[in-house]
Amino acid sequence: MPGLPARTARRRAVLRGAAAAGATALGAAACGPGGRPAASPTPTAPVDLGPPDAVPVGGARLYRDDRVVVYREADDTYKAFSAVCTHQGCVLTKVVRTTGECPCHGSRFDVTTGKVVRGPAQAPLPPVPVRAEGGRLVAGPEGKGAKAADGA
């Protein structure tokens, strides 16, 4: 640094680097709203998403409250992914055709594969098990009784 002894300049550079590393670690550990740890990005229990025909063939539907996005390939073929952005944990706010959009930093995801279309996110959306059973669309692990959902 101009005007500072070399030792002082090196010390300041080291301290700045340590402070930046600490801030990065804090951001990674607390990416939920308000600095709280984020909840699991995928359902930990079965979630009833409603009637299967609410997802159009060849289209997708965002179940924002349940943090799941479902794509329907064919009549009885569904794929689901977490709707929690892998960048900093924001929940997607909309799906345009087959692209899920994150409101926080502009990441975009292909909801047919979960892959990142545009960053800053680098990791794909995690897959979520989904199935049609008993006239209902159920996301999450297999288990007794699905939590009722309002849909989005």
Backbone hydrogen bonds, N-H to C=O, Kabsch-Sander energy under -0.5 kcal/mol:
donor,donor_aa,acceptor,acceptor_aa,energy
4,L,1,M,-1.5
9,A,5,P,-2.3
10,R,6,A,-2.4
11,R,7,R,-2.2
12,R,8,T,-2.4
13,A,9,A,-2.1
14,V,10,R,-2.4
15,L,11,R,-2.5
16,R,12,R,-2.6
17,G,13,A,-2.3
18,A,14,V,-2.3
19,A,15,L,-2.3
20,A,16,R,-2.4
21,A,17,G,-2.3
22,G,18,A,-2.1
23,A,19,A,-2.2
24,T,20,A,-2.2
25,A,21,A,-2.2
26,L,22,G,-2.2
27,G,23,A,-2.3
28,A,24,T,-2.1
29,A,25,A,-1.9
30,A,26,L,-2.0
32,G,36,R,-1.2
35,G,32,G,-1.5
36,R,33,P,-1.5
47,V,139,A,-2.9
48,D,147,K,-3.7
49,L,47,V,-0.7
49,L,137,L,-3.4
50,G,137,L,-0.6
54,A,51,P,-1.7
55,V,52,P,-1.7
58,G,72,R,-3.2
59,G,56,P,-2.3
61,R,70,V,-2.3
63,Y,61,R,-0.5
63,Y,68,V,-3.3
64,R,62,L,-0.8
66,D,63,Y,-0.8
67,R,63,Y,-0.7
67,R,64,R,-1.1
68,V,63,Y,-1.7
69,V,81,F,-2.6
70,V,61,R,-2.6
71,Y,79,K,-3.3
72,R,59,G,-2.6
73,E,71,Y,-0.7
73,E,77,T,-1.9
74,A,77,T,-1.1
77,T,74,A,-1.1
78,Y,76,D,-0.6
79,K,71,Y,-2.8
80,A,128,V,-0.6
81,F,69,V,-2.3
82,S,126,P,-2.8
83,A,67,R,-2.1
85,C,83,A,-0.6
85,C,90,C,-3.4
89,G,85,C,-1.5
92,L,83,A,-3.1
93,T,101,E,-2.3
94,K,101,E,-1.0
96,V,99,T,-2.7
97,R,95,V,-0.6
98,T,96,V,-0.8
99,T,96,V,-2.1
100,G,98,T,-0.5
100,G,109,F,-2.9
101,E,94,K,-2.8
102,C,107,S,-2.5
106,G,102,C,-0.9
108,R,118,R,-2.4
109,F,100,G,-2.2
110,D,115,K,-2.9
111,V,98,T,-2.4
111,V,109,F,-0.8
113,T,110,D,-1.1
114,G,110,D,-3.5
117,V,108,R,-3.0
118,R,108,R,-1.6
125,L,114,G,-2.9
128,V,80,A,-2.5
131,R,138,V,-2.3
133,E,131,R,-0.6
133,E,136,R,-2.9
136,R,133,E,-1.3
137,L,50,G,-3.2
138,V,131,R,-3.3
138,V,136,R,-0.6
139,A,47,V,-2.5
140,G,129,P,-2.9
147,K,46,P,-2.6
